[in-house]
Amino acid sequence: MVTRAYTVAFEGIEARLVEVQCAVAPGLPAFSIVGLPDKAVSEARERVRASLAALSIALPSRRITINLSPADLPKEGSHFDLPIALALLAALDILPKDTVESTLALGELSLDGTLVPVIGALPAAMTAAEEEKTLLCPRACGAEAAWVAAATVIAPASLTAAIRHYTGQALLDPAVAGQVSTAETRRDLSEVKGQERAKRALEIAAAGRHHLLLIGAPGSGKSMLAQRLPGILPPLSPREALDTSMIHSLAGLLNEGGISRTRPFMEPHHTASRAAIVGGGKGAKPGQISLAHNGVLFMDEFPEYERAVLETLRQPIETGEVVVARANAHVRYPCRFLLIAAANPCKCGHMADPARACARAPVCGEDYLGRISGPLMDRFDLRVDVPPVAFSDLDLPATGETSQTVAARVAAARDRQTARFRDDPGVQVNADAEGGVLERIASPDAAGRALMLRAADRFGLSARGYHRVLRVARTIADLAEAEQVSADHIAEALSFRLPPGS
């Protein structure tokens, strides 16, 4: 007789159902696992054997075969331990077969039978809900998985507790979801002295999720500005929080099962590899752009990244998703992020200061920023020069608006966009609008249209650049609570798009 348990294999954020089949047949004693297991799955037989021995359960002197179906799907990770143990216990008539078949399990076993937490409990719970099965996972994963209210989650601390639950000796209560947190940031926009134009660009970027490039000398405040962006962004909606948490669950970043309403802020180092940024490596794991989904990706020292890394950003910026294709994996991750890039004007960083600039100025600046290709540069909606702040201004008291004040305007603009795009699937903010949707929401008045056509003709705006100016102008109008885009909104949007002095 063949007994069955169920678990999942991860393909991106999708958890695919895997049937764990167990057959105990006459023959020479053996314990085999088939169905494209990786090293961690193959080693499960030793962990399962030791865990059962710790419970005084001896394996029969027969041939035990575990098949992971579908057999052509690669199986990776230690979370297969628990479903293999359940299928085997059902085959030994220790657990009820029908109860095991109605369960989706994942968890790693230690040698004494303790259940060790694993990644991916949240997407596994989504699959359990779709398949109308109970999810069995380690206690440490229960609070995370319980966020899927449609699934019943049982989270024992050990294999012993799971056996006692399924045999009715000591029933376990369903797991309770973790806490919802909205982290308070101590970095306030009012702490930035001067840089009013850069602050304005930051507000526009936050309101419409427009990509922003900050260019300025070292120490002018580029990183300081970017690090205060989370303080003016609205909290994640419940749906956004769940989508983001599913990616963080696969990366093992959820803390004690809690889901945060704060938008993620990822700031990779400029030496990061292409796999670290866009995803890849063993198992095609999510990269920084996916971990920043629904949040901010801050890339400081932007021209210092490898050219290949920068060029891989072009398609994800446009589509909001990235496909990681490898010989043994082909997975898709969402990555709808707000990109904030910071760069020095040249290699030495002092091109604008004749007393400190190197002998190659201004050619060194052209060479340095030339590392950013034209197509990638065209994807930045806002480009701002960040000049150094005078020493005399640093002693002055802070006079700018607080993050709370700016955040209120940003939230109001986002609310207007949510209402506007209620009937447009796939469009959440102005940066997502294109085609007929963009024409409907951002059509300027006569003066604005004339200004836009003159600017496009004089400065040779690409079609992408033309549309991005319209999107930014629509966001500026939203911040001003204006129904139609006017020439003033177009002019301000163009000022953030065109080179200085144009």
Legacy VTK file of the C-alpha trace (Angstrom):
# vtk DataFile Version 3.0
C-alpha trace
ASCII
DATASET POLYDATA
POINTS 502 float
0.000 0.000 0.000
1.160 3.533 -0.794
0.546 6.304 1.739
0.581 9.977 0.855
1.497 13.248 2.514
1.782 16.675 0.901
4.233 19.545 0.917
5.398 22.263 -1.495
8.340 23.089 -3.742
9.072 26.751 -4.329
9.275 28.373 -7.759
9.759 32.049 -7.080
6.966 33.123 -4.736
4.781 30.296 -6.039
4.530 27.202 -3.832
3.778 24.170 -6.015
2.057 21.206 -4.437
4.237 18.096 -4.054
2.842 14.668 -3.223
5.081 12.625 -0.924
4.405 8.939 -1.601
5.701 6.225 0.732
5.836 2.494 -0.071
7.064 -0.138 2.398
7.655 -3.362 0.442
9.387 -6.712 0.970
13.048 -6.841 0.013
16.480 -5.989 1.310
16.340 -3.232 3.966
16.784 0.148 2.290
15.537 3.735 2.550
15.469 5.549 -0.811
14.208 9.006 -1.823
13.503 9.605 -5.516
11.943 12.447 -7.494
14.827 14.865 -8.208
15.849 15.562 -4.586
18.820 17.819 -3.900
21.467 17.022 -1.285
19.434 18.435 1.616
16.385 16.342 0.648
18.448 13.192 0.156
19.899 13.602 3.653
16.364 13.692 5.064
16.384 9.902 5.389
19.086 10.086 8.075
17.320 12.863 9.968
13.992 11.049 9.779
15.574 7.755 10.872
17.269 9.393 13.871
14.123 11.343 14.840
11.987 8.201 14.835
14.641 6.328 16.810
14.547 9.111 19.424
10.811 8.372 19.757
11.537 4.649 20.101
10.028 3.958 16.671
12.080 1.400 14.737
11.940 1.246 10.974
10.943 -2.193 9.629
13.538 -4.369 7.943
11.937 -3.797 4.566
12.488 -1.677 1.479
11.209 1.883 2.052
10.785 4.086 -1.020
9.820 7.749 -0.896
8.729 9.326 -4.179
8.345 13.095 -4.516
5.783 13.758 -7.239
5.856 15.351 -9.788
9.176 13.624 -10.299
10.448 16.101 -12.922
10.204 19.090 -10.530
13.476 19.804 -8.670
13.070 19.498 -4.882
15.279 21.697 -2.714
15.444 22.449 0.978
15.205 20.759 4.360
11.446 21.355 4.734
10.737 17.933 3.168
11.738 16.188 6.431
8.358 16.514 8.137
6.132 15.348 5.243
8.437 12.373 4.638
8.151 11.448 8.324
4.346 11.790 8.214
4.027 9.593 5.121
6.261 6.985 6.746
4.321 7.057 10.038
1.082 6.607 8.096
2.612 3.615 6.276
3.484 2.107 9.678
-0.134 2.642 10.843
0.989 5.017 13.588
-0.921 7.980 12.120
-4.339 7.890 10.386
-3.817 7.830 6.642
-6.781 10.066 5.792
-5.653 12.705 8.305
-2.137 12.756 6.872
-3.503 13.079 3.334
-5.545 16.133 4.361
-2.399 17.863 5.663
0.219 19.963 3.909
3.415 19.861 5.958
6.813 21.487 5.940
9.558 21.507 8.533
13.083 20.334 9.248
13.713 17.614 11.825
16.570 17.659 14.290
17.985 14.323 15.461
15.923 14.388 18.659
12.644 15.043 16.826
12.471 18.779 17.432
11.027 20.762 14.539
13.387 23.406 13.164
11.920 26.520 11.436
12.187 26.762 7.649
11.587 29.493 5.091
8.462 29.860 2.961
5.700 29.199 5.523
3.576 32.083 4.235
3.390 31.008 0.544
2.954 27.400 1.735
-0.080 28.495 3.752
-1.515 30.138 0.627
-1.224 26.821 -1.226
-2.746 24.933 1.731
-5.734 27.272 1.643
-6.171 26.776 -2.114
-5.985 22.979 -1.711
-8.285 23.062 1.368
-5.706 21.334 3.538
-4.441 21.919 7.065
-0.911 23.307 7.264
1.497 21.598 9.674
4.696 23.545 10.333
7.225 24.177 13.145
6.062 26.312 16.052
8.436 29.129 15.067
6.712 29.356 11.659
3.135 29.248 12.952
2.676 32.974 13.544
3.850 33.701 10.012
1.689 31.075 8.308
-1.401 32.025 10.332
-1.664 35.307 8.418
-3.499 33.287 5.762
-6.847 33.181 7.545
-8.308 30.707 5.043
-5.896 27.967 6.198
-5.912 26.159 9.533
-2.337 26.165 10.827
-1.087 23.650 13.393
2.381 24.447 14.699
3.858 21.787 17.043
7.292 22.170 18.593
8.326 18.581 17.864
7.410 15.469 15.941
6.150 13.976 19.211
3.644 16.821 19.603
2.487 16.337 15.998
1.918 12.601 16.571
0.007 13.238 19.789
-2.141 15.790 17.986
-3.033 13.510 15.068
-3.727 10.529 17.324
-6.010 12.614 19.536
-3.873 12.303 22.677
-3.142 16.067 23.010
-4.826 18.336 20.506
-3.046 21.563 19.606
-4.800 24.892 19.174
-4.475 26.571 15.756
-1.608 29.050 15.479
-2.294 32.745 15.892
-1.000 35.352 13.438
1.950 37.503 14.498
1.881 41.197 15.172
1.367 43.949 12.607
4.077 46.558 13.042
4.641 49.987 11.584
8.166 50.934 12.526
8.626 54.548 13.502
11.579 56.148 11.743
13.741 58.562 13.697
15.084 60.119 10.518
13.051 63.237 9.845
13.123 65.347 6.705
13.367 68.521 8.808
16.888 67.483 9.820
18.092 68.148 6.271
19.171 71.787 6.092
18.852 73.442 2.726
18.358 71.252 -0.358
14.785 72.463 -0.869
14.728 71.405 -4.506
15.916 67.908 -3.636
13.262 67.688 -0.914
10.611 68.672 -3.441
11.827 65.949 -5.811
11.701 63.463 -2.945
8.074 64.392 -2.262
7.104 64.012 -5.930
8.915 60.672 -6.129
7.075 59.392 -3.062
3.677 60.603 -4.270
3.809 58.941 -7.692
6.561 56.307 -7.256
8.836 58.070 -9.722
12.473 56.996 -10.010
14.925 59.653 -8.805
18.604 60.309 -9.548
20.561 62.529 -7.139
23.869 63.949 -8.386
26.114 65.918 -6.066
29.530 66.280 -4.459
30.521 63.965 -1.604
28.905 65.057 1.659
26.183 67.156 0.047
23.415 65.053 1.633
22.346 62.580 -1.059
22.305 59.554 1.256
20.757 61.614 4.042
17.876 62.567 1.767
17.320 59.028 0.480
17.294 57.541 3.980
14.428 59.870 4.930
12.228 58.743 2.084
10.562 55.891 4.067
9.338 58.495 6.566
7.127 60.196 3.955
5.796 57.091 2.205
2.320 55.813 3.135
2.165 52.464 4.966
1.625 49.283 2.988
-1.953 48.319 2.314
-2.960 44.873 3.667
-2.622 43.341 0.197
0.767 44.981 -0.401
1.972 43.844 3.027
1.034 40.242 2.239
2.671 40.324 -1.216
5.870 41.808 0.196
5.921 39.417 3.142
5.690 36.391 0.835
8.976 37.401 -0.783
10.575 38.135 2.590
9.325 34.767 3.840
11.235 32.985 1.067
14.323 34.999 2.011
13.907 34.199 5.721
13.549 37.865 6.679
10.255 37.766 8.620
10.882 38.349 12.317
8.858 36.116 14.663
6.053 35.830 12.137
5.257 39.533 12.229
4.184 41.403 9.127
5.327 44.989 8.777
3.245 47.795 7.303
6.434 49.810 6.734
7.640 49.837 3.152
10.936 47.971 2.680
14.087 50.033 2.174
16.943 48.097 0.591
20.386 49.656 0.099
22.825 47.177 -1.482
26.545 47.921 -1.635
27.954 48.910 -5.001
30.072 45.735 -5.092
26.925 43.555 -5.125
26.776 40.961 -7.882
24.120 40.679 -10.547
22.554 37.677 -8.766
22.390 39.642 -5.518
20.600 42.558 -7.198
18.142 40.856 -9.579
18.042 37.363 -8.063
19.654 34.051 -8.840
22.273 31.840 -7.269
21.400 28.444 -5.852
17.671 27.937 -6.166
17.187 31.252 -8.018
16.525 33.211 -4.821
14.983 36.714 -4.870
17.389 39.627 -5.245
17.396 43.122 -3.788
14.978 44.472 -6.375
12.376 41.877 -5.344
13.020 42.372 -1.633
12.300 46.069 -2.301
8.919 45.222 -3.881
6.373 47.899 -2.907
9.206 49.824 -1.264
12.461 51.646 -2.007
15.695 50.473 -3.599
18.492 52.930 -2.797
21.642 52.455 -4.891
24.389 54.741 -3.664
27.527 55.293 -5.789
25.403 54.329 -8.779
28.103 54.539 -11.504
30.371 52.284 -9.411
28.129 49.266 -9.966
29.211 46.882 -12.683
27.796 47.807 -16.071
26.098 44.421 -16.411
24.353 44.914 -13.067
23.015 48.333 -14.045
21.757 47.155 -17.415
19.746 44.339 -15.830
17.607 47.001 -14.113
16.182 48.334 -17.368
13.499 45.706 -17.976
12.364 45.266 -14.320
11.907 49.047 -14.011
9.468 48.972 -16.923
7.603 45.714 -16.243
7.582 45.534 -12.436
8.747 41.920 -12.454
11.924 39.975 -13.118
12.347 36.528 -14.614
15.348 34.614 -13.285
16.194 31.980 -15.887
18.755 29.297 -15.096
19.475 25.846 -16.497
17.467 24.163 -13.725
15.134 27.002 -12.737
12.887 29.542 -14.397
11.147 31.686 -11.791
9.332 35.002 -11.783
9.463 37.555 -8.964
7.525 40.822 -8.600
9.732 43.907 -8.213
7.636 47.068 -8.369
10.019 49.351 -6.496
10.938 53.026 -6.269
14.557 53.457 -7.378
16.625 56.181 -5.731
20.124 56.423 -7.193
22.911 58.677 -5.946
26.091 59.573 -7.815
29.035 61.936 -7.589
29.412 64.273 -10.587
32.813 62.763 -11.397
35.403 60.336 -10.048
36.890 62.800 -7.566
33.492 64.298 -6.825
34.545 67.966 -6.984
34.015 68.844 -10.631
31.944 71.933 -9.716
34.695 73.327 -7.440
37.604 74.693 -9.537
39.860 74.792 -6.471
39.427 71.064 -5.763
38.642 69.543 -9.171
41.153 67.265 -10.823
43.058 68.184 -13.975
40.697 66.148 -16.182
37.577 68.203 -15.389
35.065 68.385 -17.032
35.956 65.353 -19.195
36.183 63.160 -16.098
32.537 63.952 -15.295
31.379 62.919 -18.754
33.346 59.690 -18.508
32.119 58.920 -15.007
28.418 59.509 -15.559
28.812 57.905 -18.974
28.896 54.580 -17.131
25.134 55.020 -16.837
23.795 54.142 -20.272
21.384 56.421 -22.100
18.465 53.935 -21.996
18.892 53.525 -18.234
19.222 57.267 -17.655
16.031 57.755 -19.670
14.145 55.691 -17.081
14.713 58.232 -14.302
11.687 60.502 -14.052
13.486 62.990 -11.801
17.112 64.141 -11.949
18.321 66.576 -9.316
21.634 68.301 -8.647
22.423 68.332 -4.935
24.890 71.192 -4.269
27.025 71.301 -1.109
25.483 73.118 1.848
27.389 76.180 3.077
29.102 75.747 6.447
27.286 78.808 7.773
23.930 77.150 7.083
24.796 74.087 9.143
24.655 76.105 12.372
21.203 77.460 11.613
18.148 75.829 13.260
16.065 73.465 11.200
13.313 75.335 9.370
12.054 72.825 6.809
8.843 70.824 6.939
8.731 67.685 9.032
8.328 64.261 7.502
4.852 64.075 9.031
3.707 67.183 7.156
5.094 65.995 3.829
3.757 62.479 4.419
0.237 63.887 4.793
0.419 65.483 1.332
1.897 62.312 -0.148
-0.852 60.183 1.406
-3.543 62.517 0.047
-2.020 62.308 -3.446
-1.848 58.517 -3.217
-5.492 58.378 -2.126
-6.483 60.372 -5.218
-4.568 57.944 -7.408
-6.155 54.926 -5.727
-9.605 56.341 -6.452
-8.631 57.271 -10.015
-7.283 53.830 -10.911
-9.951 51.778 -9.161
-11.190 50.407 -12.501
-7.742 50.063 -14.125
-6.237 46.668 -13.232
-2.466 46.676 -12.808
-2.294 50.450 -12.300
-1.736 51.623 -8.731
0.063 54.958 -9.046
0.797 57.498 -11.765
4.114 55.835 -12.623
2.178 52.748 -13.797
-0.064 54.657 -16.224
0.527 54.186 -19.932
-1.311 54.229 -23.250
-4.941 55.239 -23.074
-4.895 55.431 -19.276
-2.082 58.007 -19.332
-3.832 60.004 -22.042
-7.017 60.047 -19.989
-5.470 61.139 -16.672
-2.612 63.417 -17.760
-3.879 65.253 -20.797
-2.689 68.869 -20.244
-4.569 72.055 -21.015
-3.811 74.013 -24.201
-0.919 75.993 -22.691
0.567 72.874 -21.136
0.322 70.939 -24.386
2.042 73.725 -26.320
4.851 73.868 -23.751
5.245 70.108 -23.855
5.501 70.025 -27.647
8.105 72.822 -27.691
10.215 71.059 -25.064
9.982 67.706 -26.830
11.073 69.273 -30.114
13.885 71.396 -28.678
15.432 68.822 -26.364
14.708 65.712 -28.391
12.694 63.879 -25.767
12.172 60.203 -26.522
8.667 58.784 -26.493
9.453 57.272 -23.093
10.751 60.602 -21.825
7.678 62.411 -23.126
5.347 60.051 -21.290
7.400 60.167 -18.106
7.159 63.956 -18.036
3.379 63.653 -18.302
3.297 61.168 -15.410
5.375 63.449 -13.198
3.191 66.418 -14.140
0.105 64.422 -13.145
1.679 63.707 -9.743
2.550 67.388 -9.268
-1.065 68.231 -10.063
-2.224 65.659 -7.506
-0.025 67.253 -4.838
-1.578 70.601 -5.745
-5.088 69.065 -5.664
-5.636 70.116 -9.294
-8.031 68.257 -11.556
-6.183 68.952 -14.826
-2.504 69.153 -15.681
-1.540 72.749 -16.455
1.471 74.503 -17.966
2.879 75.134 -14.469
2.834 71.420 -13.700
4.458 70.616 -17.049
7.151 73.251 -16.472
8.082 71.847 -13.071
8.149 68.298 -14.415
10.426 69.394 -17.262
12.743 71.159 -14.812
13.440 67.793 -13.169
13.963 66.094 -16.506
16.165 68.397 -18.538
19.883 69.089 -17.982
20.740 72.088 -15.760
20.857 75.374 -17.594
18.596 74.169 -20.426
LINES 1 503
502 0 1 2 3 4 5 6 7 8 9 10 11 12 13 14 15 16 17 18 19 20 21 22 23 24 25 26 27 28 29 30 31 32 33 34 35 36 37 38 39 40 41 42 43 44 45 46 47 48 49 50 51 52 53 54 55 56 57 58 59 60 61 62 63 64 65 66 67 68 69 70 71 72 73 74 75 76 77 78 79 80 81 82 83 84 85 86 87 88 89 90 91 92 93 94 95 96 97 98 99 100 101 102 103 104 105 106 107 108 109 110 111 112 113 114 115 116 117 118 119 120 121 122 123 124 125 126 127 128 129 130 131 132 133 134 135 136 137 138 139 140 141 142 143 144 145 146 147 148 149 150 151 152 153 154 155 156 157 158 159 160 161 162 163 164 165 166 167 168 169 170 171 172 173 174 175 176 177 178 179 180 181 182 183 184 185 186 187 188 189 190 191 192 193 194 195 196 197 198 199 200 201 202 203 204 205 206 207 208 209 210 211 212 213 214 215 216 217 218 219 220 221 222 223 224 225 226 227 228 229 230 231 232 233 234 235 236 237 238 239 240 241 242 243 244 245 246 247 248 249 250 251 252 253 254 255 256 257 258 259 260 261 262 263 264 265 266 267 268 269 270 271 272 273 274 275 276 277 278 279 280 281 282 283 284 285 286 287 288 289 290 291 292 293 294 295 296 297 298 299 300 301 302 303 304 305 306 307 308 309 310 311 312 313 314 315 316 317 318 319 320 321 322 323 324 325 326 327 328 329 330 331 332 333 334 335 336 337 338 339 340 341 342 343 344 345 346 347 348 349 350 351 352 353 354 355 356 357 358 359 360 361 362 363 364 365 366 367 368 369 370 371 372 373 374 375 376 377 378 379 380 381 382 383 384 385 386 387 388 389 390 391 392 393 394 395 396 397 398 399 400 401 402 403 404 405 406 407 408 409 410 411 412 413 414 415 416 417 418 419 420 421 422 423 424 425 426 427 428 429 430 431 432 433 434 435 436 437 438 439 440 441 442 443 444 445 446 447 448 449 450 451 452 453 454 455 456 457 458 459 460 461 462 463 464 465 466 467 468 469 470 471 472 473 474 475 476 477 478 479 480 481 482 483 484 485 486 487 488 489 490 491 492 493 494 495 496 497 498 499 500 501
